[in-house]
Amino acid sequence: MVYTSLVSTVKDGLNRNLLYQIIIEFVQIMA
């Protein structure tokens, strides 16, 4: 149960990081 929670947290972190990178790239393209 603890392991599942940890994996979920890691996945959420990766998703946020990916979204952040996409936003940065989009801003650079628009700039």
PDB file of N, CA, C and O in Angstrom:
ATOM      1  N   MET A   1       0.847  -1.199   0.000  1.00  0.00           N
ATOM      2  CA  MET A   1       0.000   0.000   0.000  1.00  0.00           C
ATOM      3  C   MET A   1       0.888   1.256   0.000  1.00  0.00           C
ATOM      4  O   MET A   1       0.621   2.220  -0.718  1.00  0.00           O
ATOM      5  N   VAL A   2       1.942   1.223   0.817  1.00  0.00           N
ATOM      6  CA  VAL A   2       2.864   2.359   0.856  1.00  0.00           C
ATOM      7  C   VAL A   2       3.578   2.491  -0.483  1.00  0.00           C
ATOM      8  O   VAL A   2       3.796   3.595  -0.980  1.00  0.00           O
ATOM      9  N   TYR A   3       3.941   1.335  -1.063  1.00  0.00           N
ATOM     10  CA  TYR A   3       4.648   1.340  -2.347  1.00  0.00           C
ATOM     11  C   TYR A   3       3.778   1.971  -3.433  1.00  0.00           C
ATOM     12  O   TYR A   3       4.266   2.755  -4.248  1.00  0.00           O
ATOM     13  N   THR A   4       2.500   1.629  -3.441  1.00  0.00           N
ATOM     14  CA  THR A   4       1.583   2.177  -4.445  1.00  0.00           C
ATOM     15  C   THR A   4       1.498   3.691  -4.306  1.00  0.00           C
ATOM     16  O   THR A   4       1.483   4.415  -5.301  1.00  0.00           O
ATOM     17  N   SER A   5       1.442   4.162  -3.064  1.00  0.00           N
ATOM     18  CA  SER A   5       1.361   5.599  -2.817  1.00  0.00           C
ATOM     19  C   SER A   5       2.615   6.293  -3.327  1.00  0.00           C
ATOM     20  O   SER A   5       2.543   7.368  -3.923  1.00  0.00           O
ATOM     21  N   LEU A   6       3.763   5.670  -3.089  1.00  0.00           N
ATOM     22  CA  LEU A   6       5.036   6.249  -3.529  1.00  0.00           C
ATOM     23  C   LEU A   6       5.092   6.329  -5.054  1.00  0.00           C
ATOM     24  O   LEU A   6       5.492   7.348  -5.616  1.00  0.00           O
ATOM     25  N   VAL A   7       4.691   5.251  -5.711  1.00  0.00           N
ATOM     26  CA  VAL A   7       4.696   5.230  -7.172  1.00  0.00           C
ATOM     27  C   VAL A   7       3.763   6.301  -7.720  1.00  0.00           C
ATOM     28  O   VAL A   7       4.095   6.979  -8.693  1.00  0.00           O
ATOM     29  N   SER A   8       2.604   6.454  -7.103  1.00  0.00           N
ATOM     30  CA  SER A   8       1.639   7.459  -7.543  1.00  0.00           C
ATOM     31  C   SER A   8       2.237   8.857  -7.425  1.00  0.00           C
ATOM     32  O   SER A   8       2.059   9.694  -8.309  1.00  0.00           O
ATOM     33  N   THR A   9       2.945   9.100  -6.330  1.00  0.00           N
ATOM     34  CA  THR A   9       3.561  10.416  -6.117  1.00  0.00           C
ATOM     35  C   THR A   9       4.632  10.683  -7.168  1.00  0.00           C
ATOM     36  O   THR A   9       4.736  11.790  -7.696  1.00  0.00           O
ATOM     37  N   VAL A  10       5.424   9.659  -7.464  1.00  0.00           N
ATOM     38  CA  VAL A  10       6.485   9.810  -8.466  1.00  0.00           C
ATOM     39  C   VAL A  10       5.883  10.091  -9.841  1.00  0.00           C
ATOM     40  O   VAL A  10       6.362  10.962 -10.567  1.00  0.00           O
ATOM     41  N   LYS A  11       4.845   9.358 -10.193  1.00  0.00           N
ATOM     42  CA  LYS A  11       4.197   9.562 -11.496  1.00  0.00           C
ATOM     43  C   LYS A  11       3.649  10.983 -11.597  1.00  0.00           C
ATOM     44  O   LYS A  11       3.785  11.634 -12.633  1.00  0.00           O
ATOM     45  N   ASP A  12       3.027  11.462 -10.514  1.00  0.00           N
ATOM     46  CA  ASP A  12       2.466  12.809 -10.508  1.00  0.00           C
ATOM     47  C   ASP A  12       3.588  13.823 -10.702  1.00  0.00           C
ATOM     48  O   ASP A  12       3.426  14.806 -11.426  1.00  0.00           O
ATOM     49  N   GLY A  13       4.718  13.584 -10.058  1.00  0.00           N
ATOM     50  CA  GLY A  13       5.854  14.492 -10.181  1.00  0.00           C
ATOM     51  C   GLY A  13       6.375  14.515 -11.613  1.00  0.00           C
ATOM     52  O   GLY A  13       6.688  15.582 -12.142  1.00  0.00           O
ATOM     53  N   LEU A  14       6.470  13.348 -12.243  1.00  0.00           N
ATOM     54  CA  LEU A  14       6.951  13.270 -13.617  1.00  0.00           C
ATOM     55  C   LEU A  14       5.983  13.983 -14.557  1.00  0.00           C
ATOM     56  O   LEU A  14       6.408  14.692 -15.470  1.00  0.00           O
ATOM     57  N   ASN A  15       4.686  13.795 -14.335  1.00  0.00           N
ATOM     58  CA  ASN A  15       3.690  14.448 -15.183  1.00  0.00           C
ATOM     59  C   ASN A  15       3.798  15.959 -15.073  1.00  0.00           C
ATOM     60  O   ASN A  15       3.704  16.664 -16.078  1.00  0.00           O
ATOM     61  N   ARG A  16       3.994  16.461 -13.858  1.00  0.00           N
ATOM     62  CA  ARG A  16       4.104  17.916 -13.669  1.00  0.00           C
ATOM     63  C   ARG A  16       5.363  18.437 -14.341  1.00  0.00           C
ATOM     64  O   ARG A  16       5.354  19.501 -14.960  1.00  0.00           O
ATOM     65  N   ASN A  17       6.453  17.674 -14.216  1.00  0.00           N
ATOM     66  CA  ASN A  17       7.717  18.100 -14.822  1.00  0.00           C
ATOM     67  C   ASN A  17       7.579  18.130 -16.346  1.00  0.00           C
ATOM     68  O   ASN A  17       8.070  19.051 -16.999  1.00  0.00           O
ATOM     69  N   LEU A  18       6.911  17.125 -16.908  1.00  0.00           N
ATOM     70  CA  LEU A  18       6.713  17.059 -18.352  1.00  0.00           C
ATOM     71  C   LEU A  18       5.864  18.243 -18.813  1.00  0.00           C
ATOM     72  O   LEU A  18       6.175  18.884 -19.817  1.00  0.00           O
ATOM     73  N   LEU A  19       4.794  18.527 -18.078  1.00  0.00           N
ATOM     74  CA  LEU A  19       3.927  19.645 -18.425  1.00  0.00           C
ATOM     75  C   LEU A  19       4.704  20.952 -18.360  1.00  0.00           C
ATOM     76  O   LEU A  19       4.543  21.822 -19.216  1.00  0.00           O
ATOM     77  N   TYR A  20       5.546  21.085 -17.342  1.00  0.00           N
ATOM     78  CA  TYR A  20       6.367  22.290 -17.181  1.00  0.00           C
ATOM     79  C   TYR A  20       7.287  22.479 -18.373  1.00  0.00           C
ATOM     80  O   TYR A  20       7.431  23.591 -18.880  1.00  0.00           O
ATOM     81  N   GLN A  21       7.916  21.387 -18.827  1.00  0.00           N
ATOM     82  CA  GLN A  21       8.836  21.464 -19.968  1.00  0.00           C
ATOM     83  C   GLN A  21       8.082  21.853 -21.241  1.00  0.00           C
ATOM     84  O   GLN A  21       8.577  22.636 -22.052  1.00  0.00           O
ATOM     85  N   ILE A  22       6.874  21.295 -21.407  1.00  0.00           N
ATOM     86  CA  ILE A  22       6.074  21.608 -22.592  1.00  0.00           C
ATOM     87  C   ILE A  22       5.713  23.090 -22.602  1.00  0.00           C
ATOM     88  O   ILE A  22       5.763  23.744 -23.643  1.00  0.00           O
ATOM     89  N   ILE A  23       5.348  23.614 -21.424  1.00  0.00           N
ATOM     90  CA  ILE A  23       4.989  25.033 -21.333  1.00  0.00           C
ATOM     91  C   ILE A  23       6.189  25.897 -21.680  1.00  0.00           C
ATOM     92  O   ILE A  23       6.053  26.880 -22.408  1.00  0.00           O
ATOM     93  N   ILE A  24       7.365  25.542 -21.167  1.00  0.00           N
ATOM     94  CA  ILE A  24       8.580  26.323 -21.449  1.00  0.00           C
ATOM     95  C   ILE A  24       8.871  26.320 -22.950  1.00  0.00           C
ATOM     96  O   ILE A  24       9.179  27.362 -23.529  1.00  0.00           O
ATOM     97  N   GLU A  25       8.775  25.158 -23.569  1.00  0.00           N
ATOM     98  CA  GLU A  25       9.041  25.062 -25.005  1.00  0.00           C
ATOM     99  C   GLU A  25       8.024  25.890 -25.789  1.00  0.00           C
ATOM    100  O   GLU A  25       8.385  26.561 -26.756  1.00  0.00           O
ATOM    101  N   PHE A  26       6.768  25.848 -25.381  1.00  0.00           N
ATOM    102  CA  PHE A  26       5.725  26.596 -26.063  1.00  0.00           C
ATOM    103  C   PHE A  26       5.989  28.092 -25.962  1.00  0.00           C
ATOM    104  O   PHE A  26       5.832  28.827 -26.937  1.00  0.00           O
ATOM    105  N   VAL A  27       6.395  28.537 -24.768  1.00  0.00           N
ATOM    106  CA  VAL A  27       6.690  29.960 -24.557  1.00  0.00           C
ATOM    107  C   VAL A  27       7.874  30.388 -25.420  1.00  0.00           C
ATOM    108  O   VAL A  27       7.868  31.479 -25.990  1.00  0.00           O
ATOM    109  N   GLN A  28       8.889  29.530 -25.515  1.00  0.00           N
ATOM    110  CA  GLN A  28      10.055  29.867 -26.323  1.00  0.00           C
ATOM    111  C   GLN A  28       9.668  29.981 -27.804  1.00  0.00           C
ATOM    112  O   GLN A  28      10.186  30.837 -28.522  1.00  0.00           O
ATOM    113  N   ILE A  29       8.767  29.124 -28.247  1.00  0.00           N
ATOM    114  CA  ILE A  29       8.326  29.162 -29.645  1.00  0.00           C
ATOM    115  C   ILE A  29       7.542  30.457 -29.902  1.00  0.00           C
ATOM    116  O   ILE A  29       7.716  31.098 -30.939  1.00  0.00           O
ATOM    117  N   MET A  30       6.697  30.825 -28.969  1.00  0.00           N
ATOM    118  CA  MET A  30       5.860  32.023 -29.123  1.00  0.00           C
ATOM    119  C   MET A  30       6.690  33.301 -28.984  1.00  0.00           C
ATOM    120  O   MET A  30       6.336  34.329 -29.560  1.00  0.00           O
ATOM    121  N   ALA A  31       7.774  33.248 -28.237  1.00  0.00           N
ATOM    122  CA  ALA A  31       8.574  34.458 -27.981  1.00  0.00           C
ATOM    123  C   ALA A  31       9.245  34.941 -29.273  1.00  0.00           C
ATOM    124  O   ALA A  31       9.959  35.944 -29.260  1.00  0.00           O
TER     125      ALA A  31
END
